[in-house]
Amino acid sequence: MPMKLPTLDEILSLHKKYAPNEEALASVLGHCQIVKDIALQVADSYDDVDCDLLEVGALLHDIGVYRLYHDGEIDWPRYITHGFLGYELLQEEGLDEV
């Protein structure tokens, strides 16, 4: 069965759903968009890159950071856990394992 990647609208909806406030949304989503742009630029130098998967991965790679916000601040001592938190969040949302 082919993997089903979320659309750009679905990705934006996920960011909006989990961002605790507009400032967090702008910061995390803005960062993810910059990473996406750079990743796609680098991918131009390689053959056989799944650019759709790369784009989705870049746009979602830091979504777990939202789970570290408490009272408008990031829990920096636990920042290293944001990858696991994002993985759990995306699993809960039913996204493809890839």
N, C-alpha and C positions, 0 to 999 in steps of 0.2 A: 504494500500500500504506500503510495507516495506521501511524503510529509506535507502537512498543510501549515504554511507559514502565516502568521497574522499579517493583516494589511497595515498600511501606514496609519489609517484611521483607527484601527483596533489598538495599535501600539500607543497612539496618542491618548486614546481613551483609558488605557491601563495607567499611563503616567498620571493623567488627571484623577483617576480613581484613587490612587495610592498616595499622591503628593499631599502632605498635611497642610500645605498652604501655597500661595502663588509664588513666593520667593523660592521655596524648595523645588517647585515645578520648573521654574525658569532656570535654576542652577543645574539640576540633574539632567533635565531634558536638553538644555543648551549644551552641556558637556557631551552628552550622548550624540548629539547632532554633529558636533565637531569631530568626535571620534569616527563617526560614520563617514564623514567627508574625507578624512585622512585615510581611512581603511580602503575606501573605494579608489582613491588616487593610487595607493600602493598596489592594489589589485590589478590596475591597468598594466602593470609590468609583468604579470604572470598569466599563464594559460590555465584553463580549466579551474577557474575560481567561480564558485557559486555566489555571484554578487548579490542575489536576493537574500540568501542565507546570511551573508556577511553583513548586509545592511540591517537586517532584523537583529542579528546578534549585537551589533554596535549600538543600535537604538535601545536595546533592553539590558545591556551589560551591567548597568548600575542601578537598576530599578529597586534592588534590595536596600539601597541607601534610605529610601523613604521609611523603612521599618526601624530605622535608627533615630528618627526624629522624636524628641520628647520636649514638650513645651517650646517648640520652635527652634531647638538646638539639636545638632547631631551629637550622639553619644560616641565621641571620638575613641574612647578606650575599646569600644566594641566594633570599630569601623572595619576591621579585618573580616568580620563575619558577614559583610554585606553581600558577598558572592553567594554564600549558602542561603541567606535570607531571600535573595532574588530568585534562586533556584526553587525554593519552596513556594514562593509567591506565584511563579509561573506554572509550577505543577498544580497548585490549587486552582489556577485559572484554566487548566486543561490544555496548556500548550504542548506541542509535540516535544518529546525528549531531546531531539536534535537542537 
